[in-house]
Amino acid sequence: MRLLAAVHPGPALAVTVLAALLARAQGLDLATSALLVSAVLAGQLTVGWSNDLVDLRRDRAAGRTDKPLVTGAVSVAAVRVACALAVVACVVLSLALGVLPGLLHLGCVASAWAYNLGLKSTWWSWLPYALSFGGLTGVVSLADGQAPPWWWPAGAALLGVGAHLLNVLPDLDDDAATGVRGLPHRLGPDRIAPVAAAVLAAASVVVLVGAAPPAPVTAAVAVVVVALTALVVRGRGRAPFVAAVAVALVDAVILAVA
């Protein structure tokens, strides 16, 4: 369990569940869906473990007692071995999906690793999220021998950027103390939530236009997104963050089931 705590279980589970929902929406058979979800999970394990390995020095400097590697609850050697095994599993499982979807998924994972290895501290910190989230939709559809509808990668890419902006909010002070200066840090704490809300609202528009659900569904979603976006911009305390997360959840559900 301590080893799993070092893998960033929340984001890893969220991406894996999104992959499962997309597989269901694509109509993949059970065997292909299981293979896809396994490959995505293995990829997320490599991303989470590599992140904590790369950031160990920073996390120690920031006193991150919530990190098992920092507290010594799990050893560096154990995480390295687990990460290496996950990399092997990710490669094998991805290529078992087929050459095109397999290589695309490995590219998505490599993009996330690029974030861990340095892009997180640049203006381009958003790019790996856009590429990896958008690319995931292509992995799902290519596993079925089809190209994704245009709005899948477009909506997912915007969703990924919004997720990136929200994901760093709890760590802004620690990141600033250790020299991490990605796009959200450069925007500043007062602008992150409103910008994230705008990006997620744009994702909602893309998905609604592409999916073209019945008018009552479109109207209901639009009302919810507008209300949540207003709360992000005008709310106080933790309300903007919670509202932005809610917009992200709405986008993810529409993307997967519309």
C-alpha positions as a Markdown table, in Angstrom:
| # | Residue | x | y | z |
|---|---|---|---|---|
| 1 | Met | 0.0 | 0.0 | 0.0 |
| 2 | Arg | 2.9 | 2.4 | 0.8 |
| 3 | Leu | 4.3 | 1.7 | -2.7 |
| 4 | Leu | 1.0 | 2.6 | -4.3 |
| 5 | Ala | 0.8 | 5.8 | -2.2 |
| 6 | Ala | 3.9 | 6.9 | -4.1 |
| 7 | Val | 2.2 | 6.5 | -7.5 |
| 8 | His | -0.2 | 9.5 | -7.2 |
| 9 | Pro | -3.3 | 7.3 | -7.0 |
| 10 | Gly | -5.9 | 10.0 | -7.6 |
| 11 | Pro | -4.7 | 11.2 | -11.0 |
| 12 | Ala | -3.7 | 7.6 | -12.0 |
| 13 | Leu | -7.1 | 6.3 | -11.2 |
| 14 | Ala | -8.9 | 9.2 | -12.9 |
| 15 | Val | -7.0 | 8.7 | -16.2 |
| 16 | Thr | -7.5 | 4.9 | -16.0 |
| 17 | Val | -11.3 | 5.3 | -15.4 |
| 18 | Leu | -11.5 | 7.8 | -18.3 |
| 19 | Ala | -9.8 | 5.2 | -20.6 |
| 20 | Ala | -12.4 | 2.7 | -19.5 |
| 21 | Leu | -15.3 | 5.0 | -20.2 |
| 22 | Leu | -13.9 | 5.9 | -23.6 |
| 23 | Ala | -13.5 | 2.2 | -24.4 |
| 24 | Arg | -17.1 | 1.6 | -23.4 |
| 25 | Ala | -18.2 | 4.6 | -25.6 |
| 26 | Gln | -16.1 | 3.2 | -28.5 |
| 27 | Gly | -17.8 | -0.2 | -28.2 |
| 28 | Leu | -14.6 | -2.2 | -27.7 |
| 29 | Asp | -15.0 | -5.8 | -26.9 |
| 30 | Leu | -14.3 | -7.0 | -23.3 |
| 31 | Ala | -10.8 | -8.4 | -24.1 |
| 32 | Thr | -9.6 | -5.3 | -25.9 |
| 33 | Ser | -11.1 | -3.0 | -23.2 |
| 34 | Ala | -9.3 | -5.0 | -20.5 |
| 35 | Leu | -6.0 | -4.8 | -22.5 |
| 36 | Leu | -6.4 | -1.1 | -23.0 |
| 37 | Val | -7.2 | -0.3 | -19.4 |
| 38 | Ser | -4.3 | -2.5 | -18.3 |
| 39 | Ala | -1.9 | -0.6 | -20.6 |
| 40 | Val | -3.1 | 2.8 | -19.4 |
| 41 | Leu | -2.9 | 1.8 | -15.8 |
| 42 | Ala | 0.7 | 0.5 | -16.3 |
| 43 | Gly | 1.6 | 3.8 | -18.0 |
| 44 | Gln | 0.1 | 5.8 | -15.2 |
| 45 | Leu | 2.1 | 3.8 | -12.7 |
| 46 | Thr | 5.3 | 4.7 | -14.5 |
| 47 | Val | 4.3 | 8.3 | -14.6 |
| 48 | Gly | 3.5 | 8.5 | -10.9 |
| 49 | Trp | 6.5 | 6.6 | -9.6 |
| 50 | Ser | 8.9 | 8.4 | -11.9 |
| 51 | Asn | 7.5 | 11.8 | -10.7 |
| 52 | Asp | 8.3 | 11.0 | -7.1 |
| 53 | Leu | 11.7 | 9.7 | -8.0 |
| 54 | Val | 12.6 | 12.8 | -10.0 |
| 55 | Asp | 11.2 | 15.2 | -7.4 |
| 56 | Leu | 12.7 | 13.5 | -4.4 |
| 57 | Arg | 15.2 | 16.2 | -3.7 |
| 58 | Arg | 12.6 | 18.9 | -4.1 |
| 59 | Asp | 10.1 | 17.1 | -1.9 |
| 60 | Arg | 12.7 | 16.7 | 0.8 |
| 61 | Ala | 13.6 | 20.4 | 0.6 |
| 62 | Ala | 9.9 | 21.3 | 0.9 |
| 63 | Gly | 9.3 | 18.9 | 3.8 |
| 64 | Arg | 6.6 | 16.9 | 2.0 |
| 65 | Thr | 5.7 | 14.5 | 4.7 |
| 66 | Asp | 2.8 | 13.2 | 2.6 |
| 67 | Lys | 5.3 | 11.6 | 0.2 |
| 68 | Pro | 6.3 | 8.0 | 1.2 |
| 69 | Leu | 9.8 | 8.4 | -0.4 |
| 70 | Val | 10.4 | 11.5 | 1.8 |
| 71 | Thr | 9.3 | 9.9 | 5.0 |
| 72 | Gly | 11.2 | 6.6 | 4.3 |
| 73 | Ala | 7.9 | 4.6 | 4.3 |
| 74 | Val | 9.1 | 3.1 | 1.0 |
| 75 | Ser | 12.6 | 2.8 | -0.3 |
| 76 | Val | 14.0 | 4.4 | -3.4 |
| 77 | Ala | 15.2 | 1.0 | -4.6 |
| 78 | Ala | 11.7 | -0.4 | -4.3 |
| 79 | Val | 10.1 | 2.4 | -6.3 |
| 80 | Arg | 12.8 | 2.1 | -8.9 |
| 81 | Val | 12.2 | -1.6 | -9.4 |
| 82 | Ala | 8.4 | -1.1 | -9.4 |
| 83 | Cys | 8.8 | 1.7 | -12.0 |
| 84 | Ala | 11.0 | -0.5 | -14.2 |
| 85 | Leu | 8.6 | -3.4 | -14.1 |
| 86 | Ala | 5.7 | -1.0 | -14.9 |
| 87 | Val | 7.6 | 0.3 | -17.9 |
| 88 | Val | 8.1 | -3.2 | -19.3 |
| 89 | Ala | 4.4 | -4.0 | -18.7 |
| 90 | Cys | 3.4 | -0.7 | -20.3 |
| 91 | Val | 5.4 | -1.5 | -23.5 |
| 92 | Val | 4.2 | -5.1 | -23.8 |
| 93 | Leu | 0.5 | -4.3 | -23.1 |
| 94 | Ser | 0.5 | -1.2 | -25.4 |
| 95 | Leu | 2.0 | -3.0 | -28.4 |
| 96 | Ala | -0.4 | -5.9 | -27.8 |
| 97 | Leu | -3.2 | -3.4 | -28.8 |
| 98 | Gly | -1.6 | -3.1 | -32.2 |
| 99 | Val | 1.3 | -1.1 | -33.7 |
| 100 | Leu | -0.5 | 2.2 | -34.2 |
| 101 | Pro | -2.5 | 2.4 | -30.9 |
| 102 | Gly | 0.5 | 0.9 | -29.0 |
| 103 | Leu | 3.0 | 3.4 | -30.3 |
| 104 | Leu | 0.6 | 6.3 | -29.8 |
| 105 | His | 0.0 | 5.2 | -26.2 |
| 106 | Leu | 3.8 | 5.0 | -25.6 |
| 107 | Gly | 4.0 | 8.5 | -27.0 |
| 108 | Cys | 1.4 | 9.7 | -24.5 |
| 109 | Val | 3.4 | 8.1 | -21.7 |
| 110 | Ala | 6.6 | 9.6 | -23.0 |
| 111 | Ser | 4.9 | 13.0 | -23.1 |
| 112 | Ala | 4.0 | 12.7 | -19.4 |
| 113 | Trp | 7.6 | 11.6 | -18.6 |
| 114 | Ala | 8.8 | 14.7 | -20.4 |
| 115 | Tyr | 6.7 | 16.8 | -18.0 |
| 116 | Asn | 8.3 | 15.0 | -15.0 |
| 117 | Leu | 11.8 | 15.4 | -16.4 |
| 118 | Gly | 11.7 | 19.2 | -16.9 |
| 119 | Leu | 8.8 | 20.6 | -18.8 |
| 120 | Lys | 6.9 | 21.2 | -15.6 |
| 121 | Ser | 9.3 | 24.1 | -14.9 |
| 122 | Thr | 8.7 | 25.9 | -18.2 |
| 123 | Trp | 6.0 | 27.9 | -20.0 |
| 124 | Trp | 5.3 | 24.6 | -21.9 |
| 125 | Ser | 4.2 | 22.7 | -18.8 |
| 126 | Trp | 0.7 | 22.5 | -20.2 |
| 127 | Leu | 1.8 | 20.8 | -23.5 |
| 128 | Pro | 2.3 | 17.2 | -22.1 |
| 129 | Tyr | -1.2 | 17.3 | -20.6 |
| 130 | Ala | -2.7 | 18.4 | -23.9 |
| 131 | Leu | -0.8 | 15.8 | -25.9 |
| 132 | Ser | -1.4 | 12.9 | -23.5 |
| 133 | Phe | -5.1 | 13.5 | -22.8 |
| 134 | Gly | -5.8 | 14.2 | -26.5 |
| 135 | Gly | -3.7 | 11.2 | -27.6 |
| 136 | Leu | -5.5 | 8.9 | -25.3 |
| 137 | Thr | -8.7 | 9.2 | -27.3 |
| 138 | Gly | -6.7 | 8.2 | -30.4 |
| 139 | Val | -5.4 | 5.1 | -28.6 |
| 140 | Val | -8.9 | 4.0 | -27.8 |
| 141 | Ser | -10.3 | 4.6 | -31.3 |
| 142 | Leu | -7.3 | 3.1 | -33.1 |
| 143 | Ala | -7.6 | 0.0 | -31.0 |
| 144 | Asp | -10.9 | -0.4 | -32.8 |
| 145 | Gly | -9.3 | 0.3 | -36.2 |
| 146 | Gln | -10.9 | 3.8 | -36.5 |
| 147 | Ala | -9.7 | 7.4 | -36.3 |
| 148 | Pro | -11.3 | 9.3 | -33.4 |
| 149 | Pro | -14.0 | 11.9 | -34.1 |
| 150 | Trp | -12.4 | 15.4 | -34.2 |
| 151 | Trp | -14.0 | 16.5 | -30.9 |
| 152 | Trp | -12.6 | 13.6 | -28.9 |
| 153 | Pro | -8.9 | 14.7 | -29.0 |
| 154 | Ala | -9.8 | 18.4 | -29.1 |
| 155 | Gly | -12.0 | 18.2 | -26.0 |
| 156 | Ala | -9.7 | 15.8 | -24.2 |
| 157 | Ala | -6.7 | 18.1 | -24.8 |
| 158 | Leu | -8.5 | 21.1 | -23.3 |
| 159 | Leu | -9.6 | 18.9 | -20.4 |
| 160 | Gly | -6.0 | 17.9 | -19.8 |
| 161 | Val | -4.8 | 21.5 | -19.8 |
| 162 | Gly | -7.6 | 22.4 | -17.3 |
| 163 | Ala | -6.5 | 19.4 | -15.1 |
| 164 | His | -2.9 | 20.6 | -15.2 |
| 165 | Leu | -3.9 | 24.1 | -14.0 |
| 166 | Leu | -6.0 | 22.6 | -11.1 |
| 167 | Asn | -3.5 | 19.9 | -10.2 |
| 168 | Val | -0.8 | 22.3 | -9.1 |
| 169 | Leu | -3.0 | 24.5 | -6.9 |
| 170 | Pro | -2.3 | 22.6 | -3.7 |
| 171 | Asp | 1.4 | 22.6 | -4.3 |
| 172 | Leu | 2.1 | 26.2 | -5.4 |
| 173 | Asp | 4.0 | 27.2 | -2.3 |
| 174 | Asp | 6.1 | 24.1 | -2.2 |
| 175 | Asp | 6.8 | 24.4 | -6.0 |
| 176 | Ala | 7.8 | 28.1 | -5.6 |
| 177 | Ala | 10.2 | 27.2 | -2.8 |
| 178 | Thr | 12.0 | 24.6 | -5.0 |
| 179 | Gly | 12.2 | 26.5 | -8.2 |
| 180 | Val | 9.3 | 25.0 | -10.2 |
| 181 | Arg | 7.9 | 27.6 | -12.5 |
| 182 | Gly | 5.4 | 26.1 | -15.0 |
| 183 | Leu | 2.5 | 27.9 | -16.7 |
| 184 | Pro | 0.2 | 27.9 | -13.6 |
| 185 | His | 3.0 | 29.4 | -11.4 |
| 186 | Arg | 3.5 | 32.1 | -13.9 |
| 187 | Leu | -0.2 | 32.9 | -14.0 |
| 188 | Gly | -0.3 | 33.3 | -10.2 |
| 189 | Pro | -2.8 | 31.9 | -7.7 |
| 190 | Asp | -5.4 | 34.5 | -8.4 |
| 191 | Arg | -5.6 | 33.7 | -12.1 |
| 192 | Ile | -5.2 | 29.9 | -12.2 |
| 193 | Ala | -8.8 | 29.0 | -11.3 |
| 194 | Pro | -10.4 | 31.5 | -13.7 |
| 195 | Val | -8.1 | 30.4 | -16.6 |
| 196 | Ala | -8.8 | 26.8 | -15.8 |
| 197 | Ala | -12.5 | 27.5 | -15.8 |
| 198 | Ala | -12.3 | 29.1 | -19.2 |
| 199 | Val | -10.3 | 26.2 | -20.7 |
| 200 | Leu | -12.8 | 23.7 | -19.2 |
| 201 | Ala | -15.7 | 25.7 | -20.5 |
| 202 | Ala | -14.1 | 25.6 | -23.9 |
| 203 | Ala | -13.8 | 21.9 | -23.6 |
| 204 | Ser | -17.5 | 21.7 | -22.8 |
| 205 | Val | -18.3 | 23.7 | -26.0 |
| 206 | Val | -16.1 | 21.5 | -28.2 |
| 207 | Val | -17.7 | 18.3 | -26.8 |
| 208 | Leu | -21.2 | 19.6 | -27.1 |
| 209 | Val | -20.7 | 20.8 | -30.6 |
| 210 | Gly | -19.1 | 17.5 | -31.6 |
| 211 | Ala | -21.5 | 15.2 | -29.8 |
| 212 | Ala | -24.6 | 17.2 | -30.7 |
| 213 | Pro | -26.8 | 15.7 | -27.9 |
| 214 | Pro | -30.5 | 16.4 | -27.8 |
| 215 | Ala | -31.4 | 20.0 | -27.2 |
| 216 | Pro | -32.6 | 19.5 | -23.6 |
| 217 | Val | -29.3 | 17.8 | -22.7 |
| 218 | Thr | -27.3 | 20.6 | -24.3 |
| 219 | Ala | -29.2 | 23.3 | -22.5 |
| 220 | Ala | -28.9 | 21.5 | -19.1 |
| 221 | Val | -25.2 | 21.0 | -19.5 |
| 222 | Ala | -24.7 | 24.6 | -20.7 |
| 223 | Val | -26.6 | 25.9 | -17.6 |
| 224 | Val | -24.5 | 23.8 | -15.2 |
| 225 | Val | -21.2 | 24.8 | -16.9 |
| 226 | Val | -22.0 | 28.5 | -16.9 |
| 227 | Ala | -23.1 | 28.4 | -13.2 |
| 228 | Leu | -19.9 | 26.5 | -12.2 |
| 229 | Thr | -17.7 | 28.8 | -14.3 |
| 230 | Ala | -19.2 | 31.9 | -12.6 |
| 231 | Leu | -18.5 | 30.3 | -9.2 |
| 232 | Val | -14.9 | 29.7 | -10.2 |
| 233 | Val | -14.5 | 33.4 | -11.2 |
| 234 | Arg | -16.5 | 34.9 | -8.3 |
| 235 | Gly | -16.2 | 32.4 | -5.5 |
| 236 | Arg | -14.1 | 32.6 | -2.4 |
| 237 | Gly | -12.0 | 30.1 | -0.4 |
| 238 | Arg | -12.0 | 26.6 | -1.8 |
| 239 | Ala | -15.2 | 27.2 | -3.8 |
| 240 | Pro | -13.4 | 28.1 | -7.1 |
| 241 | Phe | -11.3 | 25.0 | -7.0 |
| 242 | Val | -14.2 | 22.7 | -6.2 |
| 243 | Ala | -16.3 | 24.3 | -8.9 |
| 244 | Ala | -13.5 | 24.0 | -11.5 |
| 245 | Val | -13.1 | 20.3 | -10.6 |
| 246 | Ala | -16.9 | 19.9 | -11.1 |
| 247 | Val | -16.6 | 21.4 | -14.6 |
| 248 | Ala | -13.8 | 18.9 | -15.4 |
| 249 | Leu | -16.0 | 16.0 | -14.2 |
| 250 | Val | -18.9 | 17.2 | -16.4 |
| 251 | Asp | -16.6 | 17.5 | -19.4 |
| 252 | Ala | -15.1 | 14.0 | -18.8 |
| 253 | Val | -18.6 | 12.4 | -18.6 |
| 254 | Ile | -19.8 | 14.1 | -21.7 |
| 255 | Leu | -16.6 | 13.2 | -23.6 |
| 256 | Ala | -17.0 | 9.5 | -22.6 |
| 257 | Val | -20.7 | 8.9 | -23.0 |
| 258 | Ala | -22.1 | 11.5 | -25.5 |
